[in-house]
């Protein structure tokens, strides 16, 4: 993509979004998953800089402390709290949600940002394929556990970080965990990102009347630790880097990559547009038929409708 073909919002930064006269995040509280690196850390930083109160999740508490120290060095008045969360364990999700609720915080929105991309085959503690379980199931459960808090403090928003990678595959409802089909890391990634889109759509359908709007977003191509599982040879083959591991200028910076999720969280012009898929700080549309299918969204949600937290593991391999 050349500079001449970039969409208007392609180079917009999160800081530019939050500097608008019609946006004020002061005294609002947001929860962000995956706040110790990449887009999550940048979201924490820029929102805190503009006066928002932030809770973020950290798999590594030492990494969380480092993030807080770095941000407070830049913004001494920043109000930031973090709790341990391992999205590969539903018990950890519940423990994290319990800590958030015990703090009596009043949440104005969630950014479901944490995720993994294209790792070798594996399963979560509860038996889900790693990408499906981490990127979708854990965030579904977390939102469900915190939804009463959001409703009590409505209007509020839930932003689900998906990807243009949803084009790689849809949700295989008969075998989401690759128990009978060969594992393909990119199909698994695509499935999880399609699930993110469908989840946001159905969440919005169910809760918009209660003041909760949900959006799915594609942040764009940004060099972050998300690429940790991609060998350099594959990155070169895909055109992401040159032979020396340098990323191309067409990729976004972290502030640019964070813009769409921050915009989705706070932009007043998005009121009433919940359920939409966003990219480049604008309303877009998913690129596959399944990702636009309301029936698929309802089917995915109903897979766990009415189930207790303890029942999730039992359903890991059941349609």
C-alpha positions in Angstrom: 0.0 0.0 0.0 1.4 3.4 -1.0 0.8 6.7 0.8 -1.4 7.7 -2.1 -3.8 4.7 -1.6 -4.0 4.8 2.2 -7.5 5.5 3.6 -8.0 8.9 5.2 -7.8 7.5 8.8 -4.9 5.2 8.2 -2.2 7.4 9.9 -4.5 8.9 12.6 -3.1 8.3 16.0 -4.9 7.5 19.3 -3.5 10.7 20.7 -5.2 12.7 17.9 -8.5 10.9 18.6 -8.4 11.8 22.3 -7.3 15.4 21.6 -10.6 16.2 19.9 -12.7 18.9 21.6 -15.8 16.6 21.7 -14.0 13.7 23.5 -13.3 13.8 27.2 -12.2 10.6 29.0 -11.4 12.2 32.3 -12.9 10.5 35.3 -14.0 7.6 33.1 -12.7 4.1 33.8 -11.8 1.5 31.2 -10.5 -2.1 31.4 -8.0 -3.3 28.9 -6.8 -6.9 28.5 -3.2 -7.5 27.4 -1.8 -4.2 28.8 1.9 -5.1 29.1 2.9 -4.8 25.4 1.9 -3.7 22.0 -1.5 -2.1 21.3 -2.7 -2.9 24.9 0.2 -1.0 26.5 -0.2 1.9 24.1 -3.9 2.1 24.9 -3.2 2.1 28.6 -0.6 4.9 28.1 -2.6 7.2 25.9 -5.9 6.9 27.8 -4.1 7.5 31.1 -2.3 10.5 29.7 -5.7 12.0 28.8 -7.1 11.5 32.3 -8.9 8.2 32.2 -8.6 5.6 35.0 -7.3 2.3 33.7 -7.4 -1.3 34.9 -5.4 -3.7 32.7 -4.5 -7.3 32.8 -1.0 -8.8 33.0 0.1 -12.4 32.7 3.3 -11.4 34.3 3.0 -9.1 37.3 6.5 -7.8 37.0 5.7 -6.7 33.4 2.6 -5.0 34.7 4.6 -3.1 37.3 7.1 -2.0 34.6 4.3 -0.6 32.5 2.9 1.4 35.4 6.4 2.8 36.2 7.0 3.8 32.6 3.6 5.5 32.3 3.8 7.3 35.6 7.3 8.6 34.6 5.5 10.3 31.7 2.2 11.1 33.4 2.7 11.2 37.2 -1.0 11.7 37.8 -1.9 8.6 35.9 -4.4 6.3 37.7 -3.6 2.7 36.7 -4.3 -0.6 38.4 -3.5 -4.1 37.1 -4.4 -7.6 38.0 -3.1 -11.0 36.9 -4.9 -12.7 34.1 -4.0 -15.8 32.1 -6.5 -16.0 29.2 -5.6 -19.7 28.7 -7.3 -20.5 32.0 -11.0 -19.8 32.6 -10.3 -20.1 36.4 -7.9 -17.2 35.9 -10.5 -15.3 34.0 -13.0 -15.7 36.8 -10.4 -14.8 39.5 -9.5 -11.6 37.5 -13.2 -10.6 37.2 -13.7 -11.3 40.9 -10.8 -8.9 41.7 -12.3 -6.2 39.4 -15.7 -6.5 41.0 -14.2 -6.6 44.5 -12.6 -3.2 43.8 -16.1 -1.7 43.3 -14.8 0.1 40.2 -17.4 1.6 37.9 -16.5 0.5 34.4 -17.3 2.7 31.3 -15.9 0.3 28.8 -13.7 -2.7 27.9 -11.1 -3.1 25.2 -10.7 -6.8 24.7 -7.2 -6.5 23.2 -5.1 -9.4 24.3 -4.5 -12.2 21.9 -2.1 -14.7 20.2 -1.4 -15.4 16.6 -0.3 -18.5 14.8 1.4 -20.5 17.6 2.0 -24.3 17.3 -1.0 -26.5 18.1 -1.9 -26.5 21.7 -4.9 -26.5 24.1 -5.9 -24.1 26.9 -6.2 -25.4 30.4 -9.8 -26.1 29.7 -9.3 -28.0 26.5 -10.0 -25.3 23.8 -7.6 -24.9 20.9 -5.2 -22.2 22.1 -6.2 -19.4 19.7 -9.9 -20.0 19.9 -9.8 -20.4 23.7 -7.6 -17.3 24.3 -8.8 -14.9 21.7 -12.5 -15.7 21.9 -13.8 -17.9 24.7 -11.9 -16.3 27.5 -13.0 -12.8 26.4 -16.6 -14.0 26.0 -16.5 -15.2 29.6 -14.8 -12.1 31.0 -17.4 -9.9 29.3 -20.2 -12.1 30.7 -18.8 -11.8 34.2 -18.5 -8.0 34.0 -21.6 -7.3 32.0 -23.7 -6.3 35.1 -21.1 -3.7 36.0 -21.2 -2.2 32.5 -25.0 -2.2 32.5 -25.1 -0.5 35.9 -22.8 2.3 34.5 -24.4 2.6 31.0 -23.8 4.0 28.5 -20.7 1.8 28.1 -18.9 0.2 25.3 -17.1 -3.1 24.6 -14.4 -3.0 21.9 -13.2 -6.4 20.6 -9.9 -6.4 18.7 -10.3 -8.6 15.7 -8.2 -8.5 12.5 -8.4 -8.6 8.8 -7.1 -12.1 9.4 -10.7 -13.2 9.8 -10.6 -13.7 6.1 -8.4 -16.8 6.7 -11.2 -18.9 7.9 -14.6 -18.9 9.6 -15.8 -20.7 12.7 -16.0 -24.5 12.3 -18.9 -25.2 14.6 -18.5 -28.9 14.3 -14.8 -28.9 15.2 -13.6 -25.5 16.6 -10.8 -27.2 18.5 -9.2 -29.2 15.7 -9.9 -32.5 17.3 -10.7 -34.3 14.0 -9.2 -32.0 11.3 -5.5 -31.2 10.8 -4.3 -28.1 12.6 -3.6 -25.1 10.5 -2.3 -22.2 12.5 -3.6 -19.6 10.1 -7.1 -21.2 9.8 -7.2 -21.3 13.6 -6.2 -17.6 13.8 -8.9 -16.7 11.2 -11.5 -18.7 13.1 -10.7 -16.9 16.3 -10.8 -13.5 14.7 -14.1 -14.3 12.9 -15.4 -15.3 16.3 -14.4 -11.9 17.7 -16.5 -10.2 15.1 -19.6 -12.4 15.6 -19.3 -12.0 19.4 -19.3 -8.2 19.2 -22.3 -8.3 16.9 -24.4 -10.5 19.1 -23.3 -8.8 22.3 -24.5 -5.5 20.8 -27.8 -7.1 19.7 -28.5 -8.4 23.2 -27.3 -5.4 25.2 -27.7 -2.3 23.2 -31.2 -1.7 24.7 -29.5 -1.7 28.1 -27.0 0.9 27.0 -24.1 -1.3 26.0 -22.7 -1.0 22.5 -20.1 -3.3 21.1 -17.7 -3.0 18.2 -15.2 -5.2 16.5 -12.1 -3.6 15.0 -9.1 -4.3 12.7 -6.2 -2.2 14.0 -4.1 -2.6 10.9 -0.6 -4.1 10.4 1.7 -3.1 13.2 4.9 -4.7 14.4 4.2 -5.9 17.9 5.0 -9.0 20.0 1.9 -10.6 18.4 4.3 -11.8 15.7 6.4 -13.7 18.2 5.5 -17.1 16.7 6.3 -16.2 13.1 9.7 -17.3 11.9 11.7 -14.7 10.1 11.6 -16.8 6.9 7.9 -16.7 6.9 7.7 -13.0 7.7 10.0 -12.4 4.7 7.9 -14.6 2.5 4.7 -12.8 3.5 6.3 -9.5 2.7 6.2 -8.2 6.3 10.0 -7.7 6.6 13.1 -7.6 4.6 16.0 -10.1 5.0 17.3 -8.1 8.0 14.0 -8.2 9.8 13.1 -4.6 9.1 9.3 -3.9 8.7 8.1 -1.9 5.7 7.0 1.7 5.9 3.4 0.7 4.9 2.9 -0.7 8.4 1.4 1.5 11.1 3.2 2.7 14.2 1.8 1.7 17.7 0.0 5.1 18.1 -1.6 4.7 14.7 -2.5 1.1 15.3 -4.2 1.9 18.6 -6.3 4.7 17.1 -9.2 2.6 15.9 -9.8 0.8 19.2 -9.6 4.0 21.2 -12.0 5.7 18.7 -14.4 2.8 19.0 -14.3 3.2 22.8 -15.1 6.9 23.0 -16.2 8.5 19.7 -19.6 10.2 20.0 -20.4 9.7 16.3 -20.5 6.0 16.8 -23.5 6.1 19.1 -26.2 3.9 17.7 -23.8 2.1 15.4 -23.0 -0.8 17.7 -22.3 -4.1 16.1 -20.2 -2.5 13.4 -16.8 -3.6 12.2 -14.3 -0.7 12.2 -10.9 -0.1 10.6 -8.7 3.0 9.9 -10.9 5.1 12.3 -14.0 4.5 10.2 -17.0 2.2 9.8 -16.1 -0.7 7.5 -17.5 -4.2 6.9 -16.3 -7.7 7.5 -14.7 -9.4 4.5 -16.4 -12.8 4.6 -20.0 -13.9 4.5 -19.9 -15.8 7.8 -18.5 -12.8 9.6 -21.5 -10.8 8.4 -24.1 -13.5 9.2 -26.4 -12.7 12.2 -27.4 -16.4 12.4 -23.7 -17.4 12.8 -23.4 -14.8 15.5 -26.4 -16.1 17.4 -25.2 -19.7 17.0 -21.8 -18.9 18.4 -23.3 -17.1 21.4 -25.9 -19.7 22.1 -23.1 -22.4 22.3 -22.6 -21.3 25.9 -25.8 -19.5 26.7 -27.1 -20.4 30.1 -24.0 -22.4 31.1 -22.2 -21.9 34.4 -18.5 -21.1 34.4 -17.7 -24.6 35.4 -19.5 -26.0 32.4 -17.2 -24.3 29.8 -14.5 -26.9 30.0 -17.0 -29.7 29.4 -18.1 -28.0 26.2 -14.6 -27.7 24.7 -15.2 -30.4 22.2 -19.0 -30.4 21.9 -20.9 -28.5 19.3 
